[in-house]
Every structure is written in C-alpha cells, then in structure tokens.
Amino acid sequence: MTETRKIVLSSDHGAVDLRQAIAAHLDAQGFDVTDIGPMTTESTDYPAHGQAAAEIVAAGESDLGIILCGTGQGIMMAANKVKGIRCGVCMDTFSAKMIRAHNDANMLALGARVIGENLALEIVDAFVATDFEGGRHGKRVDMIKALDI
C-alpha cells in the first residue's frame, strides 16, 4: 500500500453523524483528515458538497475524498462532474477495493441511509488500503480520463 495520508470528507445534512465517525476513525489511523462539513444537520444541498470535496481532490490538495449523502448516489454524480474525479458508490468492501484496484478511484461515496456505521468503516478501510493495480487497468482508466471535458 502506498502512503495515502490526506483525505477530504464532506456530506449533506443527512450524513453528518456518519461522516464525523469516519473522520474520527481515519484520524485515529494517522490520516490527515480535512472535514469540510457541514457541521450541523440543517438542510443543505449535496451537489455543492460533492463538488467542493471533488475540487480539493482534483487540485491535488488531498489524495482521496470520501463523500456522503442519503444514498451516496447524488453526491457521487456531482463529484464526477469535476474533471479528474473518479468516484464510486460502494455498499460493500469488495466494491471499495475494486474501484481503487481497477478504476483508480480517487473518491468514495457512501449512503448514510443505506449502510450502518460498522459497515461504512469497513468500506472506508478497504478503500484507503487498496492501491491501483495498473497494468491492463491503466489503459481503461486512461480511456475514462479521456472522457473528461
């Protein structure tokens, strides 16, 4: 595993508690965690939070990003609109490993209303512990990158 140290986190209002649990979990492992909020459960819009975290990753200010909303789907769609972002929603550890190993995903999206905290932490651990395999997958990731406009 390469040393990925900087991780940015963001969510909408529906995932504040789970996001904060993930932040504490990663911090305890020695990751440099930047939590860009929101810090309250007052209603907010997931596209803005997905975009904000994605722009930090795309700018190289963070190695990886983890974003959350109710299902993970909407915030993932917003993040993937930012050039250079490859974000996937995961509900299991196998998918989290594969989006890193085969797709060189630089962001993970989780659904706070779909999975519980224990599973979320396992998924996060799988995501951050897995490296891109390269090889035949490199060509495919290059094809994805070529779609950026």
C-alpha positions as CSV (number, residue, x, y, z in Angstrom):
1,M,0.0,0.0,0.0
2,T,1.3,3.4,-0.9
3,E,1.1,6.0,1.9
4,T,-2.1,8.0,1.3
5,R,-2.2,10.5,4.0
6,K,-4.6,13.3,3.0
7,I,-8.3,12.7,2.9
8,V,-11.1,15.2,2.5
9,L,-14.6,14.5,3.8
10,S,-17.9,16.1,3.1
11,S,-21.6,15.3,3.2
12,D,-25.0,16.7,3.1
13,H,-27.1,17.2,6.3
14,G,-28.3,13.6,6.3
15,A,-24.9,12.1,6.8
16,V,-23.2,14.4,9.3
17,D,-23.0,11.9,12.1
18,L,-21.6,9.1,9.9
19,R,-19.1,11.5,8.3
20,Q,-17.9,12.6,11.7
21,A,-17.5,8.9,12.7
22,I,-15.4,8.3,9.6
23,A,-13.3,11.3,10.2
24,A,-12.5,10.2,13.8
25,H,-11.8,6.7,12.5
26,L,-9.3,7.9,9.9
27,D,-7.7,10.4,12.2
28,A,-7.1,7.6,14.7
29,Q,-5.2,5.7,11.9
30,G,-3.0,8.7,11.3
31,F,-4.6,10.1,8.2
32,D,-4.5,13.9,7.7
33,V,-8.3,14.4,7.6
34,T,-9.9,17.6,6.3
35,D,-13.6,17.7,7.1
36,I,-15.3,20.5,5.1
37,G,-18.7,19.9,6.6
38,P,-21.4,20.8,7.1
39,M,-21.1,20.7,10.9
40,T,-24.9,20.8,11.6
41,T,-27.9,18.9,10.3
42,E,-29.6,22.0,8.9
43,S,-30.8,21.2,5.4
44,T,-28.2,21.7,2.7
45,D,-27.6,20.6,-0.9
46,Y,-25.5,17.5,-1.6
47,P,-24.3,18.7,-5.1
48,A,-22.4,21.7,-3.5
49,H,-20.7,19.4,-1.0
50,G,-19.8,16.8,-3.6
51,Q,-18.3,19.5,-5.9
52,A,-16.4,21.2,-3.1
53,A,-14.7,17.9,-2.0
54,A,-14.0,16.9,-5.6
55,E,-12.3,20.2,-6.4
56,I,-10.0,19.7,-3.5
57,V,-9.0,16.2,-4.7
58,A,-8.8,17.4,-8.4
59,A,-6.4,20.2,-7.3
60,G,-4.1,17.7,-5.6
61,E,-4.7,19.2,-2.2
62,S,-6.0,15.8,-1.0
63,D,-5.1,12.3,-2.1
64,L,-8.5,10.9,-1.7
65,G,-12.1,12.1,-0.9
66,I,-14.9,10.5,0.9
67,I,-18.4,12.0,0.5
68,L,-21.8,11.0,1.8
69,C,-25.5,11.7,1.4
70,G,-28.6,9.6,1.9
71,T,-27.8,7.1,-0.8
72,G,-24.4,8.2,-1.9
73,Q,-25.7,8.4,-5.5
74,G,-26.5,12.1,-5.8
75,I,-23.3,13.4,-4.2
76,M,-21.3,10.9,-6.3
77,M,-22.9,12.3,-9.5
78,A,-22.0,15.8,-8.5
79,A,-18.4,14.8,-7.7
80,N,-18.0,13.0,-11.0
81,K,-18.7,16.2,-12.9
82,V,-15.4,17.6,-11.7
83,K,-12.6,17.0,-14.2
84,G,-10.2,14.4,-12.9
85,I,-12.5,12.7,-10.5
86,R,-13.4,9.1,-10.5
87,C,-15.9,8.4,-7.7
88,G,-17.9,5.3,-7.0
89,V,-20.7,4.5,-4.5
90,C,-19.9,1.4,-2.5
91,M,-22.1,-0.7,-0.2
92,D,-19.6,-3.5,0.4
93,T,-15.8,-3.9,0.9
94,F,-15.3,-5.8,-2.4
95,S,-16.6,-2.9,-4.5
96,A,-14.5,-0.5,-2.5
97,K,-11.3,-2.5,-3.2
98,M,-12.2,-2.9,-6.9
99,I,-12.9,0.8,-7.6
100,R,-9.3,1.5,-6.3
101,A,-7.6,-1.5,-7.8
102,H,-9.2,-1.5,-11.2
103,N,-10.6,2.1,-11.7
104,D,-8.0,4.1,-9.7
105,A,-11.0,5.8,-8.0
106,N,-9.9,8.9,-6.1
107,M,-13.2,9.4,-4.3
108,L,-15.6,7.1,-2.4
109,A,-19.3,7.9,-1.9
110,L,-21.4,6.3,0.8
111,G,-25.1,6.3,1.6
112,A,-25.8,7.1,5.2
113,R,-29.4,5.9,4.9
114,V,-28.3,2.6,3.3
115,I,-25.4,1.3,5.4
116,G,-24.6,1.4,9.1
117,E,-21.5,2.8,10.8
118,N,-19.7,-0.5,11.2
119,L,-20.0,-1.4,7.5
120,A,-19.2,2.1,6.5
121,L,-15.9,2.0,8.4
122,E,-15.0,-1.4,6.9
123,I,-15.7,0.0,3.4
124,V,-13.6,3.1,4.1
125,D,-10.7,0.8,5.4
126,A,-10.9,-1.3,2.2
127,F,-10.9,1.8,0.0
128,V,-7.9,3.6,1.7
129,A,-5.9,0.3,2.0
130,T,-6.1,-0.6,-1.7
131,D,-3.7,0.6,-4.4
132,F,-4.4,0.9,-8.1
133,E,-3.1,-2.3,-9.9
134,G,-2.2,-0.6,-13.2
135,G,-1.4,-3.0,-16.0
136,R,-4.4,-3.7,-18.2
137,H,-6.5,-1.4,-16.0
138,G,-4.3,1.5,-16.8
139,K,-5.5,1.6,-20.4
140,R,-9.1,1.6,-19.3
141,V,-8.6,4.3,-16.7
142,D,-6.9,6.4,-19.5
143,M,-10.0,5.9,-21.6
144,I,-12.1,7.2,-18.7
145,K,-9.7,10.2,-18.2
146,A,-10.1,11.0,-22.0
147,L,-13.8,11.5,-21.4
148,D,-13.1,14.5,-19.1
149,I,-14.1,17.7,-20.8
